[in-house]
Structure formats: C-alpha cells, structure tokens
Amino acid sequence: MLDGCTPWPEEFVDRYWMGGHWRGDTLDRLLREQVAAGATRTALIHGDTRLTYGQLNRRVDRMAAGFRLRGLTARQRVVVQLPDVPDSVLALFALMRLGVVPVMCPMAYRAEEMARVVQLAQAVGYVGPSSYEGFDHTAMAADLARGPFLRRVFTWEPPGTSSPFGGATVDGAGCHYFPLASLDSPPEPMPAVRAGEVALLLAADRVRLVPRTHDDLACQVRVVGEAVSLGEGDVYLGGDVVGVLGALFAGAAVVLAEDVVPAAVCEEVTVADSPRTSANGESNGVRFVRDHVHSTVEGIVLCVTDGGAWVVPPGDDALVAGAEGGTGELLVRGPHVVRGYYRESGTDRFSADGFLRTGIRVRQEADGRLVRG
C-alpha cells in the first residue's frame, strides 16, 4: 500500500475477502467489464456531447498513454480539479489506468487549500482548467510549482477554444505546461495494478486527504448502487466520485452538468444525489440517493430504512459510544471504511481498534436500527 496509509489488519483482510466484500477488482477493470457488456451504450452526457462506453474506454486509453509520454509513472500523485465535464471522468480513469493516484479536489479550493494538498500528497502534477468562473487556475498552479513537488500542469479548455496540437511551455521553475486536449497518444500496455493498492485520494475537508483502495471503494460503490437500485436503464445526474463510479459500473448513463435543473428534465434523469435537480424540490419520478443512503468520502455507508432509521450494510460493525441505553456517538468500521487519513497518525477520529468516529449521535434500537437523535 502507498506510504502514509493505514492498512487493514490481516484478520480483517481475510474476513472481507471471505465475506465477498472485497473481490479483487480494480476500478479500471470494472469499467472495462461494462465496455465488454455493451460498448455502444451511452456512458457520458454533457450538453450535446455523447460518449458511449466504447468511446470512453478508447479515449481513456489514449489519454493514459499521453500522461505516460509526458513523464508520469505509477504511484505518483496528480491533483485533479475539474468541473463537471467529460474530461474529469477521462482524467480520473486515465491516471488510474497508468497506476498514478489521482487526488480529487473540489473546484472551490483555492491557493491555500491547494498548497496544502500538493504538499501533503507530494503531487507531481495538476489537472485543472486554465481559468474558471473568473479564477486563474493556471496562475495558481504556477505559484504551486515554485515548491519542490509540482512539475507537470495539464490545462483544460472548453471544447473548441484550444488547439490539440502543441502549446507546451516550461516556466522558470522547470514546470511543464500541456493542454489537456493534447494528451492523445497511441494506446500502449499499462502497468499491472493490484486491487489492494490505493486507487485515489479524496479531499475530506480543507486539511485532510482520504486514501481509497480499489477494493474498499469498489465495495462502497456497489453498496450505494444497490441501495438506490442503480441499473443499466438509469440516467444518473453526476454528483460526487462515488456516485459517478456507481452509475458507470452499473451500466447507467451519467449526465454531467452545472445547470442541473434543465439537464435533469432534458435528459430524463432517473437518479440524482439530491432534490437540487428539481425547480420545486419535488422528485418528479427521480430517485434521490440521499433518500436511500448516507455516504461519505471516508467510506461510511448508512442505509435508510422505510421508517427513516439507519442500518449498516452487511460486513460492517457499528458501536454507539457512551450511550448506556440512550443516545451516543456512532462509530463504524467495515470493508469500505478507511482506517486512517493520508499521512496522518494519531488522529482522534479513529479508535485503536479501527472504528471511525462519525460525529453523528444516534440511539440504537433492539433490532439494530439506528435512530438519529
């Protein structure tokens, strides 16, 4: 496992394998399985752009080869900060296919947060817009490149606004800048990646990163997808990484949009993260993820029962600390719950026996249901 990560004890590794929670699938393999199952099905929708699963896979192949040609190698970390556009999904899978660890950051992060992320992850690359909503991301990346780590910047431009032929530059600090659209190289064999390795790092807050292995993230994606009954016929309005991966691995179509209400109506969305897809807050036939499951970047998954209470998925352990028959803090551990933050030891969020302190106060009923209180 990547240095700076807390591994699961062997007894839990055996338990999760024997229970079928971990299946040895990398996230890239799960995408390829959907390509094999139906390459002509729609995978991504963004405005007038449509990518089938086959087209998505071919573009990932070519982008991964482009990343390698520009000096990236397995186990390096690369920050990805892109809006809801197809290139955000392409870059995610291309980096993972190469064995590089994407560090996924929200668009709201600015210089202070990004400096912390780059330093903590020791990120050698940055994938982001040249500018977005009035903010100059390239200038921010140039400032970050004055440090000891960042040496590759890949800039995204809206389609039709940049040339895919060249445009590479080098600054005084020795950092290379490439248009993301120029990463289009002939596919080549990629290094083998193991499911127990870290697939990506997710920003938990403005100071922490969460390491997610292929095994544990695939487990979370599967549990969340089953809770929402995601399937091949669904159209999912893109939200967080877990949701997008869950939709793709279920064979659904993913709609990427910033103006979500018209997109939800136009594309006949069936599943979305929250009622933000509706102008009046009503479902209009859309299944909202949050009505079925509570999920976090640390891997916490709490399934919502018909009565509005929570239950933990099979394979998870839950404790209610300090309850004494009443209300207390919920602690969880399981095959999709991380054991620690990246490069952070001794945090009080995790107990000595691997439970994550959720900060949620609940009361546990006799039948195991958890009632928030």
C-alpha positions in Angstrom: 0.0 0.0 0.0 1.1 3.6 -0.6 3.3 5.0 2.1 1.3 7.2 4.5 -1.7 5.0 4.6 -3.1 2.8 7.4 -3.6 -0.8 6.2 -6.3 -3.1 7.5 -5.1 -5.8 9.9 -4.7 -9.2 8.2 -7.7 -10.7 10.2 -10.0 -8.1 8.6 -8.5 -8.6 5.2 -9.3 -12.3 5.4 -12.8 -11.5 6.8 -13.6 -9.1 4.0 -12.4 -11.4 1.3 -14.2 -14.4 2.7 -17.4 -12.4 3.1 -17.2 -11.4 -0.6 -17.0 -7.7 0.2 -13.6 -7.4 -1.5 -13.4 -9.1 -4.9 -10.0 -8.1 -6.3 -11.5 -5.8 -8.9 -9.7 -2.6 -9.8 -11.9 0.3 -10.7 -10.4 0.2 -14.3 -11.4 -3.4 -14.6 -14.9 -2.6 -13.6 -15.1 0.0 -16.3 -13.7 -2.5 -18.9 -16.4 -5.0 -17.8 -19.1 -2.5 -18.8 -17.4 -1.9 -22.1 -17.4 -5.6 -22.8 -21.1 -5.8 -21.8 -22.2 -3.1 -24.2 -19.7 -0.8 -25.8 -22.4 1.2 -27.8 -24.4 2.2 -24.7 -24.3 5.8 -23.6 -21.8 6.4 -20.8 -21.4 10.2 -20.5 -23.7 13.1 -21.5 -22.6 16.7 -21.4 -24.7 19.2 -23.3 -24.6 18.0 -27.0 -21.7 15.6 -26.3 -22.4 11.9 -26.0 -19.8 9.3 -25.3 -20.5 5.6 -25.4 -18.7 3.2 -23.1 -16.5 2.1 -26.0 -15.6 5.7 -26.9 -15.0 6.5 -23.2 -12.6 3.5 -22.9 -10.7 4.4 -26.1 -10.2 8.0 -25.0 -9.1 6.8 -21.6 -6.5 4.6 -23.3 -5.1 7.4 -25.4 -5.1 9.9 -22.5 -3.3 7.4 -20.3 -0.6 7.0 -23.0 -0.4 10.7 -23.2 0.2 11.1 -19.5 2.9 8.5 -19.6 4.6 10.2 -22.6 4.8 13.3 -20.6 6.6 11.7 -17.7 4.1 10.4 -15.3 4.7 7.0 -13.7 2.8 4.6 -11.4 2.3 5.6 -7.7 2.9 9.3 -8.3 0.1 11.6 -7.2 -1.6 14.1 -9.5 -4.2 16.6 -8.4 -7.4 16.7 -10.4 -9.6 19.8 -10.1 -12.1 19.9 -12.9 -15.7 21.0 -13.2 -18.5 18.5 -14.2 -17.2 17.8 -17.8 -16.3 14.6 -19.5 -12.6 15.3 -19.2 -13.0 15.0 -15.4 -14.0 11.4 -15.8 -11.5 10.7 -18.6 -8.6 12.1 -16.5 -9.7 10.1 -13.4 -9.7 6.8 -15.3 -6.6 7.6 -17.4 -4.5 8.3 -14.4 -5.7 5.1 -12.6 -5.1 3.0 -15.7 -1.5 4.2 -15.6 -1.2 3.4 -11.9 -1.0 7.1 -11.0 -3.0 8.2 -7.9 -5.5 11.0 -8.7 -6.0 13.4 -5.9 -9.6 14.6 -6.4 -10.3 18.2 -5.2 -13.4 20.4 -5.4 -13.5 23.4 -7.6 -14.0 25.6 -4.6 -10.4 25.0 -3.4 -8.1 28.0 -3.9 -4.3 28.6 -3.4 -4.3 28.0 0.4 -6.1 24.7 0.2 -4.3 23.5 -3.0 -0.9 24.3 -1.5 -1.8 22.1 1.5 -3.0 19.3 -0.9 0.1 19.4 -3.1 2.4 19.4 -0.2 0.6 16.6 1.7 0.2 14.4 -1.4 3.7 15.4 -2.8 1.8 15.8 -6.0 3.9 15.9 -9.2 1.1 17.1 -11.4 -2.0 19.2 -11.6 -5.0 18.8 -14.0 -7.3 21.8 -14.0 -8.9 24.5 -16.1 -6.8 27.3 -17.4 -9.4 29.6 -15.8 -12.9 29.0 -14.5 -15.6 31.5 -13.4 -13.1 34.3 -13.2 -10.4 32.5 -11.3 -7.0 31.9 -12.9 -6.1 28.3 -12.1 -3.0 28.3 -14.3 -1.5 31.2 -12.3 -2.3 29.3 -9.1 -0.6 26.2 -10.5 2.4 28.3 -11.4 2.7 29.6 -7.8 2.4 26.0 -6.6 5.2 24.9 -9.0 7.6 27.1 -7.1 7.6 24.4 -4.4 9.6 21.2 -4.6 6.9 18.8 -6.0 4.7 20.1 -8.8 6.4 19.7 -12.2 3.5 18.9 -14.7 0.4 21.1 -15.3 -2.3 19.9 -17.7 -4.8 22.7 -18.5 -8.4 22.1 -19.6 -10.1 24.4 -22.0 -13.8 24.1 -23.2 -14.0 22.2 -26.5 -13.2 24.4 -29.5 -11.2 27.0 -27.6 -7.7 25.5 -27.7 -5.6 23.7 -30.2 -4.8 20.0 -29.6 -1.5 20.4 -31.5 1.1 21.6 -29.1 1.1 24.6 -26.8 3.5 23.1 -24.4 5.6 25.5 -22.3 8.1 25.5 -19.5 8.4 28.1 -16.8 11.4 29.4 -14.9 10.8 26.8 -12.1 11.1 24.0 -14.6 7.4 23.1 -14.5 6.0 21.9 -17.9 2.5 23.0 -19.1 0.5 21.0 -21.5 -3.1 21.4 -22.9 -5.1 18.5 -21.6 -6.5 18.1 -25.1 -3.1 17.3 -26.4 -3.0 14.1 -24.4 -4.0 11.9 -27.4 -1.3 9.2 -27.9 -1.5 5.7 -29.4 -2.5 3.2 -26.7 0.2 1.0 -25.2 0.4 -1.6 -22.5 -0.1 -0.2 -19.0 1.5 -1.4 -15.7 -0.4 -4.0 -13.7 -2.4 -2.5 -10.8 -3.5 -4.5 -7.7 -6.9 -4.1 -6.1 -5.3 -3.6 -2.7 -3.4 -0.5 -3.8 -4.6 3.0 -3.3 -6.7 4.0 -6.3 -7.2 7.7 -5.4 -7.1 10.3 -2.7 -10.3 12.2 -1.9 -10.4 15.6 -0.1 -12.3 15.1 3.1 -12.1 18.7 4.3 -9.7 21.5 3.7 -6.9 19.8 5.6 -7.2 16.1 5.1 -7.0 13.5 2.3 -8.7 10.1 2.4 -6.8 7.2 0.7 -9.2 4.8 -1.1 -8.1 1.4 -2.4 -9.7 -0.2 -5.4 -11.1 -2.9 -3.1 -12.7 -0.7 -0.5 -14.0 2.0 -2.9 -15.5 -0.7 -5.2 -17.3 -2.1 -2.2 -18.7 1.2 -1.2 -19.8 2.0 -4.8 -21.5 -1.4 -5.0 -23.4 -1.0 -1.7 -24.6 2.5 -2.6 -25.6 1.4 -6.0 -27.6 -1.5 -4.7 -29.3 0.8 -2.1 -30.5 3.0 -4.9 -31.2 0.1 -7.3 -28.9 1.6 -10.0 -29.1 -0.3 -13.2 -28.4 -0.2 -16.9 -31.6 1.7 -17.8 -30.9 4.6 -15.4 -29.7 8.1 -16.2 -27.7 9.5 -13.3 -27.1 13.2 -12.8 -23.4 13.4 -11.9 -22.5 14.2 -8.3 -19.6 13.0 -6.3 -17.0 10.5 -7.4 -18.8 7.6 -5.6 -22.0 8.3 -7.4 -20.4 8.7 -10.9 -18.4 5.4 -10.4 -21.5 3.6 -9.2 -23.5 4.7 -12.2 -20.8 3.7 -14.7 -20.2 0.3 -13.0 -24.0 -0.3 -13.2 -24.0 0.4 -16.9 -26.1 3.6 -16.5 -25.6 6.9 -18.4 -24.0 9.8 -16.4 -25.2 13.3 -17.1 -22.5 16.0 -16.3 -24.0 19.5 -15.9 -23.7 22.6 -13.9 -27.1 23.9 -14.6 -28.7 20.8 -13.2 -32.4 21.5 -13.4 -32.8 21.8 -17.1 -30.3 19.0 -17.6 -32.4 16.7 -15.4 -35.5 17.5 -17.4 -33.9 17.3 -20.8 -32.1 14.1 -20.3 -34.9 12.4 -18.3 -32.7 11.8 -15.3 -33.9 8.9 -13.1 -31.3 9.0 -10.2 -29.7 12.1 -8.6 -27.8 12.9 -5.4 -30.4 15.3 -4.0 -33.5 17.4 -4.9 -31.3 20.2 -6.3 -32.2 18.7 -9.7 -35.8 19.9 -9.3 -37.0 23.5 -9.5 -39.8 22.9 -7.0 -38.0 20.3 -4.8 -40.3 17.5 -5.8 -39.0 14.2 -7.1 -40.8 14.1 -10.4 -40.0 10.4 -10.6 -36.3 10.9 -9.8 -34.8 8.6 -7.1 -32.6 10.7 -4.8 -29.6 9.0 -3.4 -29.8 10.7 0.0 -33.3 9.3 0.5 -31.8 5.8 0.4 -28.3 6.0 1.8 -25.9 8.3 3.7 -22.4 8.0 2.3 -19.2 9.9 3.0 -15.7 10.1 1.4 -14.3 8.1 4.3 -16.5 5.2 3.2 -19.3 5.5 5.8 -22.5 4.0 4.4 -25.7 4.1 6.3 -28.8 2.6 4.5 -32.1 4.3 5.2 -35.0 2.0 6.2 -38.7 2.6 5.4 -39.2 4.2 8.8 -36.3 6.7 8.2 -33.9 4.9 10.6 -30.4 3.8 9.5 -28.8 0.3 9.3 -25.2 -0.5 8.5 -24.6 -2.8 5.5 -23.6 -6.5 5.9 -20.0 -6.8 6.9 -19.9 -3.5 8.9 -19.6 -3.1 12.6 -21.3 -0.3 14.5 -21.0 0.9 18.1 -22.8 3.6 19.9 -20.3 5.1 22.3 -21.3 6.4 25.7 -24.9 5.6 25.1 -25.7 3.5 28.1 -29.1 2.6 26.6 -29.6 6.1 25.3 -28.1 8.4 22.6 -24.4 8.3 21.9 -21.8 8.9 19.1 -21.9 6.4 16.2 -18.7 4.5 15.5 -18.3 2.3 12.4 -15.8 0.1 10.6 -16.1 -2.1 7.7 -14.8 -3.2 4.3 -15.5 0.2 2.7 -14.5 2.4 5.7 -10.9 3.6 5.7 -8.6 3.1 8.7 -7.0 6.5 8.7 -6.3 9.7 6.8 -3.4 10.0 4.5 -0.1 10.8 6.2 -1.9 11.5 9.5 -1.3 9.3 12.5 -2.7 9.6 16.0 -5.9 11.4 14.9 -8.8 11.1 17.3 -11.2 10.4 14.5 -10.2 6.7 14.6 -10.2 4.4 17.7 -7.4 1.9 18.5 -9.5 -1.0 17.1 -10.2 0.7 13.8 -13.6 2.3 14.4 -14.2 5.7 12.7 -15.9 8.2 14.9 -18.7 9.7 12.8 -19.7 12.6 15.0 -23.3 11.5 14.5 -25.4 11.0 17.6 -27.8 8.1 17.4 -29.8 5.7 19.5 -29.6 2.0 18.7 -32.8 0.0 18.8 -33.1 -3.6 19.9 -33.3 -4.7 16.2 -30.1 -2.9 15.4 -31.6 0.1 13.7 -30.0 3.5 14.3 -32.2 6.4 15.1 -30.7 9.8 14.8 -31.1 11.9 18.0 
